[in-house]
């Protein structure tokens, strides 16, 4: 597991695989408390502060409890691995714009810039130690069961237009008129169009998170991404003899703002499994993105906590 000395390290955690949850467990505060009593779950929760545990168990749905827990664990693990501090001292700080980071006590020691995102069953973290850098990461899972009925009801162009506050006029037009390179019909066509839409969404979310602002930033409509390609899913690249989690990577996206091409930002979009995409943005062209690591809690997190 890399720790970001030579670039931006990128971790992914599948919380459903780590904490399988029976469908019979209902949502609610009592359900979260019941879930927390499982041995494996207690082990994870014990690594958090009391305030963090309370925050995690405040969620109504168990899936959100697991995502929040995974996010907290990855943040602490990133600080411990990158900055060589004990787990008990891996206190998460915040910049003035409320973006989380790690700042060493008394200004002595390594600092860590990082960003976290979670959606579906995945938590993704990107970080870089001791560099003057801004990082943003976003993970998105396509949910066709939710989106396709709405698109069919509203029509594709109308559905896209509901997001005009997030995208530039040119981006809205590009998304609304985009067609796949090979002929598709029916739901297959809508799935391809939705994948293209979420490629735009994931990149823009990562960029905005890099800046520390929200999706209501006043300059959103003045910034547009050009040459946005859709990365092939892992299932489209894998074969029966060589299955894999990682799909295609797209890295030649252009960012334009107020009619000017921005050259001091690096973007990448990575497909994961069949229905996920992970976007990342960095303010440093000279700091490379290290390969993604799919983490195992026992091997990559608990072992670090035990040693520190």
Buried (B, 14 or more C-beta within 10 A) or exposed (E): BBBBBEBBBBBBBBBBEBBEBEEEEEBEEEBBEBBBEEEEBEEBBEBBBEEBBEBBBEBEEBBBBBBBBBBBBBBBBBBBBBBEBEBEBBEBEEEEEEBBBBBBEEEEBBBBBBBBBBBBBBBBBBBBBBBEBBBBBBBBBBEBEEBBEEBEEEEBEEBBBEBEEBBBEEBBEBBBEBEBEEEBEEEEBBBBBBBBBBBBBBBBBBBBBBBBBEEEBEEBBEBBBBEBEBBBBBBEBBEEEEEEBBBBBBEEBBBBEEEEEEEEBBBBBBBBBBBBBBBBBBBBEEBEBBEBBBBBBEEBBBBBBEEB
